[in-house]
Amino acid sequence: MATLDQIRHLIGDILELGDRTGTLTLDTPLLGNLPELDSMAVVAVITELEQRFDIIVDDDDIGAETFETLGSLLAFVLHKQEMTGGG
């Protein structure tokens, strides 16, 4: 199953946050808070989530609430893993 550390590092790597990656917590706002998280970065994050966690993300699955905080993104991935039996 996905962990906070895995999601934190995935976001940090894709957005090239460097030392700021370590400051990300469950409550860290993503959209609107991280200027690096633009529409192209969202696509890159989704693609990496699918590959790394063996999930399929449909267009209808994604809304602003998914990327509201690091915790909401983690919850989304965990939910998708439960639905597919992945882990």
ABEGO torsion letter per residue (X at the ends): XBBAAAAAAAAAAAAGAEAAAAABBAABBABGABAABBAAAAAAAAAAAAAAAGBBBBAAABBAAAAABAAAAAAAAAAAAAAAGBX
